[in-house]
Every structure is written in C-alpha cells, then in structure tokens.
Amino acid sequence: MSIVQDIRTAFSQRDNALMQLIMLNVLVFAGLIVVQAVMTITSSSGYFPLLLRQFELSSALPEFIRHPWTVLTYAFTHTTYQKSFFDGLLHILFNMLNLYWFGQLIREYLGNRRLVSIYILGALAGAAFFLLSFNLIPAFQPGLGSPMNGASAAVSAIIVAAATLLPDYTFMVILIGPVKIKWIAAVVILLSLAGLSGGNPGGMMAHLGGALLGFVFIKQLQNGRDLGRPVQAIGNWFSNLTSPRPAMRVSSTTRRPEPVAASSMSGSKKPAAPGQPLQDEIDSILDKISRSGYESLSKEEKQKLFRASQQ
C-alpha cells in the first residue's frame, strides 16, 4: 500500500481523531520543507516568507486582519525557516509526542470529539493571549509584528486538561520514574512563566492561554457544560457538507400506523439505544465527578461515560 493510500485510509477512518491531528501537523511540516527546498533550488526562496505568512499568526493586528484564518492554521504549522533543521524537528517532535501521550487519555475518557474540541479551543485561546499580550502589554511592544507558529498552545491545553481530569494518573518518565501527570502539567506552566523573560514571550503567553483553556474546559465539563459543542457543531456541518445524504427511496406500499404506547403519550423520555447508558446514569456519573473527581469512578462508570461521549 502506498504512502498516499495510508494517509487516505487514516483520514477516512472514524474515531481516529488523535492520529489525524498528528498527521495533519506532520504533513504540513513535511510539505513546507519540500516547498522550501524547491524554492531554494529554483532561486525563488525569497517568496517563502510570503507563503509562510499564510500559515503563521502575526502579532500585528493589521496583518492578522488580512489573514484571519491564521488564528487556527498556526496551530498546525511547524517550520525550520530561520532556525536550524534540528531545532525545527525538535519543536514538532516534542509537540507530537505530548499530543500522543496526553491525547490518548482525553480520547479514552472523553472521546474523539472532545479531544478535537480541546485542541481547537486551546489553539484559539493561545492565539487570543498572543495577540492581546503584544498589543496591550507595554513590555511586549518592541516585538510587535512577530509571528507565531506551532501546536504548543493546543498541546498545552491537552496536557492541562488531562491533568485536571486525571491528576493522579502516573507516567513513567525516563531517568526519573513514575510521575503523576499533575506535576508534569505544573512543570509545563512554570516553564512557560519562566519563558516570559526570554526571547519568545508571546509564545509563552500562548502556552498559558492554552493551559488555562484546558483547565476551564474540564471544570466546566464536570459541572455539566460542554464548551466544545460549538466546535462539534461546526465539524458536523462540514461533515454533512462533504458527505451528501443518500437519495431517499419512496415505496408505494402503505403501512398501517403503529399504535402509540401510553408512555410516549405521557411525554416520557425516549429510551436509550441498546448498549448506551441512560441520561440519568450519565448525570449521576457527572455529579460524582464534580464531588470526588474521575479517580473515584469505577471501571464500569468510566466505560459508560466513554460510550455516552461517542453518541
């Protein structure tokens, strides 16, 4: 099977959001490397910054207004332009590894749709913090116009969301041993705070924006409010747009109307599909989460919550 076919298969599969997010980042990274190499060979490398401007998020508001889509495209863009290939490779490598490790937890407990929602909302929150910091904080004014790219803000949202959801979940860290992910998230936040005085303060502000979004998202979810519904609604709209419904077949056979059960007439809730938990069960589980956290759930309750997230 060819590489192209492998990619098409990965994107055509349902419930494969984590790998699709990783592949999008890798494909954009590889594509920009190829384009930059071609431009260098053809002596047209001077046009590469113009191309990159279509993906990177600029901190200058006039530039951003001309390229509003960059509020999201920057979160899928890693590049080696104006940095060594090794630095560019490390940038995407660490982001994708963290996305995979922590994204697996979000996907397992909350499902694919909420994983994508946290990634997108984390990217938007990071963009908002980036733009506001350069345009409202005087100390950042000398760097106004600096661009930003990379998935770090979105990945920070995933990391903090996972740590808020499962604070005592343990990862085995090389040379250190078992570490609870709440401490990993704390280190990520501290490093971002420390980086505010370095050469990339805007990027560090974006990390903090993404981290805050991840925390708020889980807290709101535990209170019964899903901040990702708008993202999911837009995703459903695009999915319906690109996947036309099959033509309806009209049959001339007439059927007698089915008798209506008394319970339906009284306005009772529609029964859940086979294998799907009832809404009352989900509400009870969410209440338990808000009181005691995810660690208090039994394996069966976690499975019920996961199945409900796939509806």
Rosetta blueprint (number, residue, H / E / L):
1 M L
2 S L
3 I H
4 V H
5 Q H
6 D H
7 I H
8 R H
9 T H
10 A H
11 F H
12 S H
13 Q L
14 R L
15 D L
16 N L
17 A H
18 L H
19 M H
20 Q H
21 L H
22 I H
23 M H
24 L H
25 N H
26 V H
27 L H
28 V H
29 F H
30 A H
31 G H
32 L H
33 I H
34 V H
35 V H
36 Q H
37 A H
38 V H
39 M H
40 T H
41 I H
42 T L
43 S L
44 S L
45 S H
46 G H
47 Y H
48 F H
49 P H
50 L H
51 L H
52 L H
53 R L
54 Q L
55 F L
56 E L
57 L E
58 S E
59 S L
60 A L
61 L H
62 P H
63 E H
64 F H
65 I H
66 R H
67 H L
68 P L
69 W L
70 T H
71 V H
72 L H
73 T H
74 Y H
75 A H
76 F H
77 T L
78 H L
79 T L
80 T L
81 Y L
82 Q L
83 K L
84 S L
85 F H
86 F H
87 D H
88 G H
89 L H
90 L H
91 H H
92 I H
93 L H
94 F H
95 N H
96 M H
97 L H
98 N H
99 L H
100 Y H
101 W H
102 F H
103 G H
104 Q H
105 L H
106 I H
107 R H
108 E H
109 Y H
110 L H
111 G L
112 N H
113 R H
114 R H
115 L H
116 V H
117 S H
118 I H
119 Y H
120 I H
121 L H
122 G H
123 A H
124 L H
125 A H
126 G H
127 A H
128 A H
129 F H
130 F H
131 L H
132 L H
133 S H
134 F H
135 N H
136 L H
137 I L
138 P H
139 A H
140 F H
141 Q H
142 P H
143 G H
144 L L
145 G L
146 S L
147 P E
148 M E
149 N L
150 G L
151 A L
152 S H
153 A H
154 A H
155 V H
156 S H
157 A H
158 I H
159 I H
160 V H
161 A H
162 A H
163 A H
164 T H
165 L H
166 L L
167 P L
168 D L
169 Y L
170 T E
171 F E
172 M E
173 V E
174 I L
175 L L
176 I L
177 G E
178 P E
179 V E
180 K E
181 I H
182 K H
183 W H
184 I H
185 A H
186 A H
187 V H
188 V H
189 I H
190 L H
191 L H
192 S H
193 L H
194 A H
195 G H
196 L H
197 S H
198 G L
199 G L
200 N L
201 P H
202 G H
203 G H
204 M H
205 M H
206 A H
207 H H
208 L H
209 G H
210 G H
211 A H
212 L H
213 L H
214 G H
215 F H
216 V H
217 F H
218 I H
219 K H
220 Q H
221 L H
222 Q H
223 N L
224 G L
225 R L
226 D L
227 L L
228 G L
229 R H
230 P H
231 V H
232 Q H
233 A H
234 I H
235 G H
236 N H
237 W H
238 F H
239 S H
240 N H
241 L H
242 T H
243 S L
244 P L
245 R L
246 P L
247 A L
248 M L
249 R L
250 V L
251 S L
252 S L
253 T L
254 T L
255 R L
256 R L
257 P L
258 E L
259 P L
260 V L
261 A L
262 A H
263 S H
264 S H
265 M H
266 S L
267 G L
268 S L
269 K L
270 K L
271 P L
272 A L
273 A L
274 P L
275 G L
276 Q L
277 P L
278 L L
279 Q H
280 D H
281 E H
282 I H
283 D H
284 S H
285 I H
286 L H
287 D H
288 K H
289 I H
290 S H
291 R H
292 S H
293 G L
294 Y H
295 E H
296 S H
297 L L
298 S L
299 K H
300 E H
301 E H
302 K H
303 Q H
304 K H
305 L H
306 F H
307 R H
308 A H
309 S H
310 Q L
311 Q L
